[in-house]
Amino acid sequence: MSHELSRDQFAWGLSNGITVLTISGVFWLSLGAWATGFGGLLVALLPIFLVGGILVRASLRLRRRFPRFSPRSLRGAPKGSLTRRIIVGFYGVTAAQWLSIVLVGGICSALNRTDLIWPLIGLVVSLHFLPLGWLFGVRPYYLLAVVGTVITLVSIVGITDGLRLVAVGLGLGLLMIGGATYLIANAESLVGTGALPPS
């Protein structure tokens, strides 16, 4: 196997990242809209899902432009290969993220601070972009991590309970939709320069 990720493999990974970012952005925007009241949710749902659908479709079109790669080929990746290290690292980051989310929910509930559950979950989600940025070689993930962390911390320490969920939901939602849009718009250059192993 080559010591570098193929353009096709990197493009598929980027496409998956864009799809997950879009779904996460739709979720956080919907959560923020729901926190404004039922009327706000009804008004916001159509544009939220419309933008989400456009981005998911664009990510699938990106994937189709690189048909030589199939996810089935990952199953046969030899031990010690870059592909295997990325798979193991991704599963490790994902497991750590979900474990942290469960711990956040449990601790906040035990302390009767349920108002902090969603902002702290947002913090966990934001921070998990740091190892993903290194693992996949996608530098914009670092910016998502930094800005997402700022949004969640500001919502925790600088915003009252009533507006906290609105702020973190809309803030993270717009950030992730913006991130997905940037990745789509710059997919060609990212695929051209990103198919390299992590240092």
FENBEL-V707678 format. One record per pair of residues at least 4 apart in sequence whose C-alpha atoms are under 6 Angstrom apart, sorted by the first residue. I is the first residue (numbers start at 1). J is the second residue. D is the distance in Angstrom with one decimal. If there is no record, write none. Layout:
# FENBEL-V707678
i=I j=J d=D
i=I j=J d=D
This chain:
# FENBEL-V707678
i=4 j=196 d=5.1
i=4 j=197 d=5.7
i=5 j=195 d=4.9
i=5 j=196 d=5.8
i=7 j=11 d=6.0
i=7 j=195 d=5.9
i=8 j=66 d=5.0
i=8 j=69 d=5.5
i=9 j=69 d=5.8
i=10 j=195 d=5.7
i=11 j=191 d=5.9
i=12 j=63 d=5.4
i=15 j=59 d=4.9
i=15 j=63 d=6.0
i=17 j=21 d=6.0
i=18 j=180 d=5.1
i=19 j=56 d=5.4
i=21 j=25 d=6.0
i=21 j=176 d=5.6
i=21 j=180 d=5.9
i=22 j=52 d=5.8
i=22 j=177 d=5.6
i=25 j=173 d=4.1
i=25 j=176 d=4.9
i=25 j=177 d=5.2
i=26 j=30 d=6.0
i=28 j=169 d=4.6
i=28 j=173 d=4.6
i=29 j=169 d=5.4
i=29 j=170 d=5.0
i=29 j=173 d=4.5
i=30 j=34 d=6.0
i=31 j=169 d=5.6
i=32 j=166 d=4.3
i=32 j=169 d=4.0
i=32 j=170 d=5.1
i=33 j=40 d=5.6
i=33 j=41 d=4.7
i=34 j=41 d=4.8
i=35 j=166 d=5.5
i=36 j=40 d=5.7
i=41 j=45 d=6.0
i=46 j=50 d=6.0
i=49 j=53 d=5.9
i=77 j=84 d=5.8
i=85 j=89 d=5.9
i=86 j=90 d=5.9
i=101 j=121 d=5.7
i=103 j=107 d=6.0
i=104 j=108 d=6.0
i=105 j=117 d=5.8
i=108 j=113 d=4.9
i=108 j=114 d=5.5
i=109 j=114 d=5.6
i=116 j=120 d=6.0
i=119 j=152 d=5.4
i=123 j=149 d=5.5
i=123 j=152 d=5.6
i=126 j=145 d=4.6
i=126 j=148 d=5.0
i=126 j=149 d=5.7
i=127 j=145 d=5.2
i=129 j=133 d=5.8
i=129 j=141 d=5.4
i=129 j=145 d=5.2
i=130 j=142 d=5.4
i=130 j=145 d=5.9
i=131 j=135 d=5.9
i=132 j=136 d=5.9
i=133 j=137 d=5.5
i=133 j=138 d=4.9
i=133 j=139 d=5.6
i=133 j=141 d=4.9
i=133 j=142 d=5.8
i=137 j=194 d=5.8
i=144 j=148 d=5.7
i=152 j=168 d=5.9
i=154 j=158 d=5.1
i=155 j=159 d=5.1
i=155 j=164 d=5.4
i=159 j=164 d=5.6
i=160 j=164 d=5.9
i=165 j=169 d=5.8
i=166 j=170 d=6.0
i=167 j=171 d=5.7
i=168 j=172 d=5.8
i=169 j=173 d=5.8
i=170 j=174 d=5.9
i=174 j=178 d=5.8
i=183 j=187 d=5.5
i=187 j=191 d=5.9
i=190 j=194 d=5.3
